[in-house]
Amino acid sequence: MFDKLEALEDRFRILSEKISDPDVISDQENWRKYMKEHSDLSPIIEKYREYKTAKQTIQDDKEMLESGEGKELEDLIKEEISEAEKTLKVVSEELKVLLLPKDPNDEKNVIIEIRGGTGGEEAALFAADLMRMYSMYAESQRWKIDILNSSPTDIGGYKEVSFSIEGQGTYSKFKFESGVHRVQRVPSTESGGRIHTSAVTVAVLPEVEEVEVQIDQNDLRIDVFRAGGPGGQCVNTTDSAVRITHIPTGIVVSCQDEKSQFKNKDKAMKILRSRIYEVMEEQRHKEIADERKSQVGSGDRSERIRTYNFPQGRVTDHRINLTLYKLEQVLNGSLDELIDSLITADQSAKLANQE
């Protein structure tokens, strides 16, 4: 590990010189590339230097005690050694985490697709609750939200809704949300007061650029139609809605939220690229099954990952056996505790897999 850290520190020094070099600065494309690498390495190098400082402190203090120079301050020096040893242990573990292979998608924006599953209207209402939950969390992080496509119901739910979230590291925060979210509560339409169990499916896709997924236009079938609202009411008198079928994979994407056919097509292509990318990623993960096993949850849309129980006011994440009696706060966008616990569990699993 430390040979790797020394090599990274050497690279960091070179990058520090490059980003200050006027010749490099004049070449903006290269300068941005070096700046990105420098920024990515910065937290690792900062922690490694903290490690080296603590190690040097221990060495210097022990030499002082052995030479007899610090006899009058022996207790203070021993205390300083003890503190430095604690720092060394903590920082060493932090360095292991920082050196874990990075998910190349972590810094990307996300597309989240929510679909009502088992439970009919109640599932559609809970789909709207999850949409609101993710939106409130995104707003708390000052991220930008854009509805890509939606199929609302008459009573305020969603049969399905797709939206993008743009911001620093959004995929790293949302990637563990893929799967089946189960809700247990008394529906507003239930007169007998019985608790119903419904389910909603969430898919989290990294938003990808055109250069990352090449789509042959000859592989697409594009249909246009008139957008409709809840209950079949017509909300548009022109053929602005767009349906794109990717023939090789059979993936179908529809967008109708915009009044402009061009904008709907643009949004549909954005979703299509991400879905094709997801298929490619799933294939890659199948080829490296050990990596898949080291992750918290597979991200499979059929995997039940979380239960929201209204009578008990609790949220349970089944992958890490975490239960929080903070249902209202969670549904109002307070997701940090859940997200941080999932990230920590994922890092622990990957560290254990390396040992």
ZIQUI-V653920 format. One record per pair of residues at least 24 apart in sequence whose ideal C-beta (glycine too) atoms are under 7 Angstrom apart, sorted by the first residue. I is the first residue (numbers start at 1). J is the second residue. Records with the same first field share a line. If there is no record, write none. Layout:
BEGIN
I = J / J
END
This chain:
BEGIN
1 = 99
4 = 99
5 = 48
8 = 41 / 44 / 45
9 = 45 / 48
11 = 41
12 = 38 / 41 / 45
15 = 41
43 = 98
44 = 98 / 99
47 = 91 / 94 / 95 / 98
48 = 95
50 = 91
51 = 88 / 91 / 92 / 95
54 = 84 / 87 / 88 / 91
55 = 88
57 = 84
58 = 84 / 85
96 = 351
97 = 347
100 = 347 / 350
103 = 172
105 = 171 / 206
106 = 169 / 171 / 172
107 = 169
108 = 171 / 206 / 207
109 = 164 / 165 / 166 / 170 / 207
110 = 164 / 165 / 170 / 171 / 174 / 204 / 205 / 206 / 207
111 = 148 / 162 / 164 / 205 / 207 / 271 / 274
112 = 163 / 165 / 174 / 202 / 204
113 = 160 / 162 / 203
114 = 158 / 160 / 161 / 200 / 202
115 = 160 / 200 / 201
116 = 157 / 158 / 159 / 160 / 200
117 = 180 / 199 / 200 / 201
118 = 198 / 199
119 = 196 / 198 / 199
121 = 153 / 155 / 157 / 189
122 = 187 / 196 / 198
123 = 198 / 199 / 200
124 = 153 / 157 / 158 / 159
125 = 155 / 156 / 157
126 = 183 / 198 / 200
127 = 157 / 158 / 161 / 200
128 = 156 / 157 / 158
129 = 331
130 = 181 / 200 / 202
131 = 158 / 161
133 = 330 / 331 / 333
136 = 332 / 333
137 = 333 / 335
138 = 165
140 = 333
141 = 167
143 = 167 / 170
147 = 257
148 = 255 / 267 / 270 / 271
149 = 254 / 255 / 256 / 257 / 267
150 = 257
152 = 230
153 = 230
154 = 230 / 231
162 = 271
164 = 207
171 = 206
173 = 339
174 = 204
175 = 204
176 = 296 / 297 / 342
177 = 202 / 204
178 = 202 / 203 / 204 / 299 / 301
179 = 297 / 299 / 300 / 301 / 303 / 304 / 305
180 = 302 / 303 / 304 / 305
181 = 305 / 306 / 308
182 = 304 / 307
183 = 308
184 = 307 / 309 / 310
185 = 310
195 = 311
201 = 301
203 = 301
205 = 274 / 275 / 278
206 = 274 / 277
207 = 270 / 274
208 = 273 / 274 / 277
212 = 277
213 = 273 / 276 / 277
215 = 273
219 = 246 / 247 / 248
220 = 244 / 245 / 246
221 = 245 / 247
224 = 261
227 = 256
240 = 264
242 = 268
244 = 268 / 269 / 272
246 = 272 / 276
249 = 276 / 279
251 = 275 / 276
294 = 349 / 350 / 353
295 = 346 / 349
296 = 320 / 342 / 345 / 346 / 349
320 = 345
END
